[in-house]
């Protein structure tokens, strides 16, 4: 049987859909392995004209995943940027936004925040104030209204997506699906095709899928989730995933400082001086605690 190289465009359980050129192939892993992510470039051994077995995964440029105490969940491989979609309403969780930003930093992926539903003017000023904090940390914030001003939303986001592999994440209700339908022609048809191929029935929102736009642009849509565990990050990775910590690193009294309660800690001094927000330092402490609880 022939071997082909393909990109994983959807995953549901241990069933995957890969694409090579215009051909889509259903594929599985050998044994019980499920360490394949959407965006992975794989070597497939064809078992029929439209089915194959994943023999190997090419080296990943980036890998984005979340994990809790017990298991990890691969979100996407080889992405170059992360768009966190929030909205004026319903309200979004700062904890999820902050954790997604930390995950992006740790994975070496550029992060942007997309504020949707800016036509809901009564909540706009308050939401802008909340997002100004993240803009102050250096993360770009883009304002759109997918439903009320679709053309303007496309004009804002399309140039940012061109030539990139972008994953969109966000809580349910933020309008991520509306944005995907706007940015990806025939997205609904593609989802139906993928659902049929993976036999997911009506569970079209529970799997991650990749859409190609032209030769060099990909958009990955992930299921809405409310929690973003980062148990996989080590202490060294964590301190470097907070860009505002960087000027302090290497300036603490103790070389192995945990930045929690040590004397003459440069990070704690920066918190006290107002250079690091207490909310961000509290998140760092929480993530450090979670990483120490890992069981797997």
ABEGO torsion letter per residue (X at the ends): XBBBBBBBABBBEABBBBBBEABBBBBBBBEABAABBBGBBBBBBBABAABBBBABBBBBABBBBBBBAABBBBABBGBABBBBBBBAOBBBBAAAAAAAAAAAAAAGBBBBBBBBGAABAAAAAAAAAAAAAAAAAGBBBBBBBAAABAAAAAAAAAAAABGBBBBBBEBBGAGAAAAAAAABBGAAAAAAAAAAAAGAEABAAABBBBBBBEAABBBBBBBBBABBBAAABBAAAAAAABAAAAAABGABABAABAGAABBGBAAAAAAAAGABBAAAAAAAAAAAAAAAABAX
